[in-house]
Amino acid sequence: MHFAELLVASTTVAVAGILHLAGPDRAPSVDIPAMVRLEPAPFQHRLDGDWQRKGLPVDAPMATVSMPAPVEVMATQVSNRQWNACVEAGACAPLVQPGARPDLPVVGVNWYDAQAYAAWLSDRTGATWRLPTDVEWAHAAAELFRDDALGVESDPTNPAVLWLAEYAAESARSRELDREIRPVGQLNVNSLGIHDIGGAVWEWTSTCLRQGEIDDQGAILRESESCGIYIAEGLHRAAIVDFVRDPKSGGCSVGVPPANLGLRLVRETG
């Protein structure tokens, strides 16, 4: 990914916290994180999903991708305090345990919960809020995005080659897994001013699980989407069934499950 180019193309919006609104039918204020504007810029990206070559699993192909339009992305994940405002309005499920710190990121969020929060925030502000796509999330993650390729070709005469590579990758992910949920904004920050990438909280996207086939040169021969399973981004990608709130108890389609499920949203600018 050409992060220097992305950094030049992206600017941090230095104001946020409370968005003041006007109009009798709007709430007087809505608590939102700081926002970072992302401008479209092409970059090399490993596609999401499960891929095969001649019927055998392979790493997803690389492709040149770009966001279709500018967006603003939350610089931090949605917090318990921000989530509870939606709960108090009767629009979101009461996921936060009584006494939980308000500055921690909300967790235990399924895909439908995230959609409900985005709809509520859109209604309250008059702007269009939604989950990011996989490409938008990767752009926002910048140098903190983790390529999940194994770098090993399937050997039809020795399937143990791929099994061992998968075991090594999953063992490494388990060792690196950060289980401490820190207050929003306190884990890390990347070159674009976006915080908390790759910690204990994974984030839902709007991208459905993709399944495809490539030829010997890596060209895509076919692909399809399986909506009902969505990509969650964090220390590594995960494909999660849409109704799952706790992936540790099941519902992760492959690999090491995420520690916790949360969200950050993008705001459309046009």
C-alpha positions as CSV (number, residue, x, y, z in Angstrom):
1,M,0.0,0.0,0.0
2,H,1.4,3.4,-0.9
3,F,1.0,5.0,2.5
4,A,2.9,8.2,1.8
5,E,0.5,8.9,-1.1
6,L,-2.5,8.1,1.1
7,L,-1.1,10.4,3.8
8,V,-0.9,13.3,1.4
9,A,-4.4,12.6,0.1
10,S,-5.9,12.4,3.6
11,T,-6.4,15.1,6.2
12,T,-7.5,14.9,9.8
13,V,-10.6,16.8,10.8
14,A,-9.5,18.3,14.1
15,V,-12.9,18.9,15.5
16,A,-15.4,16.5,17.0
17,G,-16.7,15.2,20.3
18,I,-20.0,16.9,20.2
19,L,-21.8,17.6,16.9
20,H,-24.2,20.5,17.4
21,L,-27.4,20.3,15.4
22,A,-30.3,22.6,14.6
23,G,-34.0,22.0,14.1
24,P,-36.9,21.1,16.3
25,D,-36.9,17.5,15.3
26,R,-33.3,16.9,16.0
27,A,-31.5,16.1,19.3
28,P,-29.6,19.2,20.5
29,S,-26.3,17.4,20.3
30,V,-24.8,14.0,19.4
31,D,-21.5,12.7,20.8
32,I,-19.3,11.4,18.0
33,P,-15.6,10.7,17.7
34,A,-13.2,13.0,15.8
35,M,-13.3,12.3,12.1
36,V,-10.6,11.8,9.5
37,R,-11.2,12.5,5.8
38,L,-10.0,9.9,3.3
39,E,-9.5,10.8,-0.3
40,P,-9.7,8.2,-3.1
41,A,-6.2,7.0,-4.0
42,P,-5.3,3.7,-5.7
43,F,-3.3,1.2,-3.7
44,Q,-2.3,-2.5,-3.8
45,H,-4.5,-4.6,-1.6
46,R,-5.0,-8.3,-1.0
47,L,-8.7,-9.1,-1.7
48,D,-10.8,-10.4,1.1
49,G,-12.5,-13.8,1.0
50,D,-11.8,-17.5,0.3
51,W,-10.0,-18.3,-3.0
52,Q,-9.1,-21.4,-4.9
53,R,-6.9,-22.4,-7.8
54,K,-7.8,-25.7,-9.6
55,G,-9.9,-26.6,-6.6
56,L,-7.2,-26.1,-4.0
57,P,-7.1,-23.2,-1.5
58,V,-4.7,-20.3,-2.2
59,D,-4.0,-16.9,-0.9
60,A,-6.4,-14.2,-2.2
61,P,-5.1,-12.3,-5.2
62,M,-3.6,-8.8,-5.0
63,A,-5.4,-6.0,-6.9
64,T,-5.2,-2.3,-7.4
65,V,-8.2,-0.8,-5.6
66,S,-9.5,2.6,-4.6
67,M,-12.4,4.0,-2.7
68,P,-15.0,5.3,-5.2
69,A,-15.5,8.6,-3.3
70,P,-14.2,10.5,-0.3
71,V,-15.5,9.6,3.1
72,E,-14.8,10.6,6.7
73,V,-14.0,7.8,9.1
74,M,-14.2,7.8,12.9
75,A,-10.8,8.3,14.3
76,T,-11.7,5.9,17.2
77,Q,-14.1,3.1,17.7
78,V,-17.6,3.8,19.1
79,S,-17.5,4.0,22.9
80,N,-19.8,2.7,25.5
81,R,-20.9,6.3,26.2
82,Q,-21.8,6.9,22.6
83,W,-23.6,3.5,22.3
84,N,-25.6,4.2,25.4
85,A,-27.0,7.4,23.8
86,C,-28.6,5.2,21.1
87,V,-29.9,2.7,23.8
88,E,-31.5,5.6,25.7
89,A,-33.2,6.7,22.5
90,G,-34.7,3.2,22.1
91,A,-32.8,2.5,18.9
92,C,-30.0,0.1,20.0
93,A,-29.7,-3.0,22.1
94,P,-28.5,-2.5,25.7
95,L,-25.1,-4.2,25.3
96,V,-23.1,-2.3,27.9
97,Q,-22.9,-3.9,31.3
98,P,-24.0,-1.6,34.2
99,G,-21.0,0.1,35.7
100,A,-18.8,-0.4,32.6
101,R,-16.4,2.4,31.8
102,P,-18.0,4.9,29.4
103,D,-14.7,5.5,27.6
104,L,-14.1,1.9,26.6
105,P,-15.1,0.8,23.1
106,V,-18.5,-0.9,23.0
107,V,-18.2,-4.7,22.4
108,G,-20.5,-7.6,21.9
109,V,-21.9,-5.9,18.8
110,N,-23.3,-8.0,16.0
111,W,-23.7,-6.8,12.4
112,Y,-27.4,-5.9,12.9
113,D,-26.5,-3.9,16.0
114,A,-24.0,-2.0,14.0
115,Q,-26.6,-1.3,11.3
116,A,-29.0,0.0,14.0
117,Y,-26.4,2.4,15.4
118,A,-25.6,3.7,11.9
119,A,-29.3,4.2,11.2
120,W,-29.9,6.1,14.5
121,L,-26.9,8.3,14.0
122,S,-27.9,9.1,10.4
123,D,-31.4,10.0,11.7
124,R,-30.1,12.2,14.5
125,T,-27.5,14.1,12.3
126,G,-29.1,14.2,8.9
127,A,-25.9,12.8,7.4
128,T,-25.4,9.3,6.0
129,W,-23.4,7.0,8.4
130,R,-22.6,3.4,7.5
131,L,-20.1,0.6,8.1
132,P,-16.9,0.9,6.0
133,T,-16.2,-1.5,3.2
134,D,-13.1,-3.7,3.4
135,V,-11.3,-1.4,1.0
136,E,-12.3,1.7,3.0
137,W,-11.1,0.0,6.2
138,A,-7.8,-1.0,4.7
139,H,-7.3,2.5,3.4
140,A,-8.0,3.9,6.9
141,A,-5.7,1.3,8.6
142,A,-2.8,2.4,6.4
143,E,0.5,0.9,7.6
144,L,-1.3,-0.9,10.4
145,F,-3.2,-3.1,8.0
146,R,-2.1,-6.8,8.3
147,D,-1.7,-8.9,5.2
148,D,-3.2,-12.3,6.0
149,A,-1.6,-14.3,3.2
150,L,0.1,-17.6,4.1
151,G,2.6,-17.4,1.2
152,V,2.3,-21.1,0.7
153,E,1.0,-22.9,-2.4
154,S,-1.3,-25.9,-1.9
155,D,0.4,-29.2,-2.8
156,P,-2.2,-31.8,-3.9
157,T,0.3,-34.6,-3.2
158,N,1.1,-33.3,0.3
159,P,-1.8,-31.4,2.0
160,A,0.2,-31.2,5.2
161,V,2.2,-28.3,3.6
162,L,-0.8,-26.1,3.7
163,W,-2.1,-27.4,7.1
164,L,1.3,-26.7,8.7
165,A,1.3,-23.2,7.3
166,E,-2.2,-22.5,8.5
167,Y,-1.3,-23.9,12.0
168,A,1.8,-21.7,12.2
169,A,-0.2,-18.6,11.2
170,E,-3.0,-19.3,13.7
171,S,-0.5,-20.0,16.4
172,A,1.3,-16.7,15.7
173,R,-2.1,-14.9,15.8
174,S,-3.0,-16.5,19.1
175,R,0.3,-15.3,20.6
176,E,-0.2,-11.8,19.3
177,L,-3.8,-11.5,20.4
178,D,-4.3,-8.5,22.7
179,R,-7.1,-9.2,25.1
180,E,-7.0,-6.0,27.0
181,I,-9.8,-3.5,26.0
182,R,-8.3,-0.1,26.4
183,P,-10.1,3.3,26.5
184,V,-10.7,4.6,22.9
185,G,-7.8,6.4,21.4
186,Q,-5.1,4.9,23.8
187,L,-3.9,1.8,21.9
188,N,-2.0,3.3,18.9
189,V,-2.3,5.9,16.1
190,N,-1.4,5.5,12.4
191,S,0.0,8.0,9.9
192,L,-3.5,9.2,9.0
193,G,-4.4,10.0,12.6
194,I,-6.6,6.9,13.1
195,H,-6.5,5.1,16.4
196,D,-6.8,1.6,17.8
197,I,-6.2,-0.6,14.8
198,G,-5.4,-4.2,15.5
199,G,-6.1,-4.4,19.2
200,A,-8.5,-6.4,21.3
201,V,-11.6,-5.1,19.3
202,W,-12.4,-6.2,15.8
203,E,-14.6,-4.0,13.6
204,W,-17.5,-4.9,11.4
205,T,-17.5,-4.0,7.7
206,S,-20.2,-4.0,5.1
207,T,-18.3,-6.4,2.9
208,C,-19.9,-9.9,2.4
209,L,-17.7,-13.0,2.4
210,R,-16.3,-13.5,-1.1
211,Q,-15.5,-16.8,-2.6
212,G,-13.6,-17.0,-5.9
213,E,-11.2,-18.9,-8.2
214,I,-8.1,-17.6,-9.9
215,D,-5.9,-19.0,-12.7
216,D,-2.2,-19.8,-12.7
217,Q,-1.4,-16.1,-13.3
218,G,-3.7,-14.9,-10.5
219,A,-6.4,-13.6,-12.8
220,I,-9.9,-13.9,-11.4
221,L,-12.0,-16.6,-13.2
222,R,-15.1,-16.4,-11.0
223,E,-16.3,-14.9,-7.7
224,S,-19.5,-14.8,-5.7
225,E,-20.6,-13.2,-2.4
226,S,-22.1,-14.9,0.6
227,C,-24.0,-12.2,2.5
228,G,-25.1,-13.3,5.9
229,I,-21.3,-13.7,6.6
230,Y,-19.4,-10.4,6.8
231,I,-15.7,-9.4,7.1
232,A,-14.6,-8.1,10.4
233,E,-11.2,-6.3,10.5
234,G,-8.6,-6.2,13.2
235,L,-5.3,-8.0,14.0
236,H,-6.4,-10.2,11.1
237,R,-9.4,-10.5,8.9
238,A,-12.3,-12.7,10.1
239,A,-15.5,-13.9,8.4
240,I,-18.3,-13.7,11.0
241,V,-21.9,-14.7,10.8
242,D,-24.1,-11.5,11.0
243,F,-26.0,-12.4,14.2
244,V,-22.9,-13.3,16.3
245,R,-22.0,-11.0,19.2
246,D,-19.4,-13.2,20.9
247,P,-17.2,-14.9,18.2
248,K,-15.3,-16.9,20.9
249,S,-18.4,-18.9,21.5
250,G,-18.8,-19.8,17.8
251,G,-19.7,-18.2,14.5
252,C,-16.3,-17.4,13.1
253,S,-16.1,-19.1,9.7
254,V,-12.3,-19.8,9.7
255,G,-9.2,-19.4,11.8
256,V,-8.6,-17.7,15.1
257,P,-11.8,-15.9,16.2
258,P,-11.8,-12.2,17.1
259,A,-11.5,-11.4,20.8
260,N,-14.3,-8.8,20.7
261,L,-16.6,-7.3,18.1
262,G,-17.1,-3.5,17.9
263,L,-17.5,-0.9,15.3
264,R,-16.4,2.4,13.8
265,L,-18.4,4.1,11.0
266,V,-17.8,6.2,8.0
267,R,-19.8,9.3,7.1
268,E,-20.5,10.0,3.4
269,T,-19.4,13.5,2.3
270,G,-21.5,13.9,-0.9
